[in-house]
Amino acid sequence: MTDWKEVVEQHGPVVWQTAYRLLGNHADASDCFQKVFLDAVQVARRESVREWPALLRRMATARALDLLRDRYRHRSR
């Protein structure tokens, strides 16, 4: 069983830094942070996670890029 409090305490700062670095916005970084950990719960239910930092950093990057894409799509309309 995964100790989520420990995972968030240990790896949360890396997720936050990654999201904020890419998004440059506190509100968007907060949304991204939450989405990453919700997605991580789903991944952990399906399979065992050996490298939390790598998984969470990759997920934070992917979610931040998704938010940036949405931002640019809405601006172009």
CYANA upper distance limits for C-alpha pairs under 8 A (distance plus 0.5 A):
  2 THR  CA      7 VAL  CA      8.50
  2 THR  CA     44 ALA  CA      8.35
  3 ASP  CA      7 VAL  CA      6.87
  4 TRP  CA      8 VAL  CA      6.54
  5 LYS  CA      9 GLU  CA      6.60
  6 GLU  CA     10 GLN  CA      6.45
  7 VAL  CA     11 HIS  CA      6.29
  7 VAL  CA     12 GLY  CA      7.83
  7 VAL  CA     52 TRP  CA      8.25
  8 VAL  CA     12 GLY  CA      5.16
  8 VAL  CA     37 PHE  CA      8.49
  9 GLU  CA     13 PRO  CA      8.12
 11 HIS  CA     15 VAL  CA      7.00
 11 HIS  CA     52 TRP  CA      8.05
 11 HIS  CA     53 PRO  CA      6.74
 11 HIS  CA     56 LEU  CA      8.08
 12 GLY  CA     16 TRP  CA      6.58
 12 GLY  CA     33 PHE  CA      8.43
 13 PRO  CA     17 GLN  CA      6.51
 14 VAL  CA     18 THR  CA      6.57
 14 VAL  CA     53 PRO  CA      8.20
 14 VAL  CA     57 ARG  CA      7.31
 15 VAL  CA     19 ALA  CA      6.65
 15 VAL  CA     33 PHE  CA      6.87
 15 VAL  CA     36 VAL  CA      8.39
 15 VAL  CA     56 LEU  CA      6.86
 15 VAL  CA     57 ARG  CA      6.29
 15 VAL  CA     60 ALA  CA      6.27
 16 TRP  CA     20 TYR  CA      6.44
 16 TRP  CA     29 ALA  CA      7.17
 16 TRP  CA     30 SER  CA      8.12
 16 TRP  CA     33 PHE  CA      6.59
 17 GLN  CA     21 ARG  CA      6.31
 18 THR  CA     22 LEU  CA      6.85
 18 THR  CA     57 ARG  CA      7.32
 18 THR  CA     60 ALA  CA      6.85
 18 THR  CA     61 THR  CA      7.03
 19 ALA  CA     23 LEU  CA      6.44
 19 ALA  CA     24 GLY  CA      8.44
 19 ALA  CA     29 ALA  CA      5.60
 19 ALA  CA     32 CYS  CA      6.96
 19 ALA  CA     33 PHE  CA      7.48
 19 ALA  CA     60 ALA  CA      6.32
 19 ALA  CA     61 THR  CA      7.06
 19 ALA  CA     64 ALA  CA      6.19
 20 TYR  CA     24 GLY  CA      5.56
 20 TYR  CA     25 ASN  CA      6.75
 20 TYR  CA     26 HIS  CA      7.21
 20 TYR  CA     28 ASP  CA      8.33
 20 TYR  CA     29 ALA  CA      5.55
 22 LEU  CA     61 THR  CA      8.13
 22 LEU  CA     64 ALA  CA      6.97
 22 LEU  CA     65 LEU  CA      8.13
 23 LEU  CA     28 ASP  CA      7.11
 23 LEU  CA     29 ALA  CA      6.85
 23 LEU  CA     64 ALA  CA      6.91
 23 LEU  CA     68 LEU  CA      7.51
 24 GLY  CA     29 ALA  CA      8.04
 25 ASN  CA     29 ALA  CA      6.52
 26 HIS  CA     30 SER  CA      6.61
 27 ALA  CA     31 ASP  CA      6.86
 28 ASP  CA     32 CYS  CA      6.61
 28 ASP  CA     67 LEU  CA      8.10
 29 ALA  CA     33 PHE  CA      6.49
 29 ALA  CA     64 ALA  CA      8.06
 30 SER  CA     34 GLN  CA      6.84
 31 ASP  CA     35 LYS  CA      6.75
 32 CYS  CA     36 VAL  CA      6.60
 32 CYS  CA     60 ALA  CA      7.23
 32 CYS  CA     63 ARG  CA      6.50
 32 CYS  CA     64 ALA  CA      6.61
 32 CYS  CA     67 LEU  CA      8.33
 33 PHE  CA     37 PHE  CA      7.09
 33 PHE  CA     60 ALA  CA      7.50
 34 GLN  CA     38 LEU  CA      6.72
 35 LYS  CA     39 ASP  CA      6.52
 35 LYS  CA     63 ARG  CA      7.92
 36 VAL  CA     40 ALA  CA      6.53
 36 VAL  CA     56 LEU  CA      7.39
 36 VAL  CA     59 MET  CA      6.43
 36 VAL  CA     60 ALA  CA      6.32
 36 VAL  CA     63 ARG  CA      7.53
 37 PHE  CA     41 VAL  CA      6.76
 37 PHE  CA     56 LEU  CA      8.38
 38 LEU  CA     42 GLN  CA      7.24
 39 ASP  CA     43 VAL  CA      6.83
 40 ALA  CA     44 ALA  CA      6.54
 40 ALA  CA     56 LEU  CA      7.83
 41 VAL  CA     45 ARG  CA      6.77
 42 GLN  CA     46 ARG  CA      7.09
 43 VAL  CA     47 GLU  CA      6.70
 43 VAL  CA     49 VAL  CA      8.43
 44 ALA  CA     48 SER  CA      6.35
 44 ALA  CA     49 VAL  CA      6.75
 51 GLU  CA     55 LEU  CA      6.78
 52 TRP  CA     56 LEU  CA      6.41
 53 PRO  CA     57 ARG  CA      6.45
 54 ALA  CA     58 ARG  CA      6.59
 55 LEU  CA     59 MET  CA      6.60
 56 LEU  CA     60 ALA  CA      6.46
 57 ARG  CA     61 THR  CA      6.69
 58 ARG  CA     62 ALA  CA      6.70
 59 MET  CA     63 ARG  CA      6.54
 60 ALA  CA     64 ALA  CA      6.46
 61 THR  CA     65 LEU  CA      6.63
 62 ALA  CA     66 ASP  CA      6.70
 63 ARG  CA     67 LEU  CA      6.78
 64 ALA  CA     68 LEU  CA      6.73
 65 LEU  CA     69 ARG  CA      6.60
 66 ASP  CA     70 ASP  CA      6.77
 67 LEU  CA     71 ARG  CA      6.61
 68 LEU  CA     72 TYR  CA      6.74
 69 ARG  CA     73 ARG  CA      6.60
 70 ASP  CA     74 HIS  CA      6.70
 71 ARG  CA     75 ARG  CA      6.85
 72 TYR  CA     76 SER  CA      6.71
 73 ARG  CA     77 ARG  CA      7.14
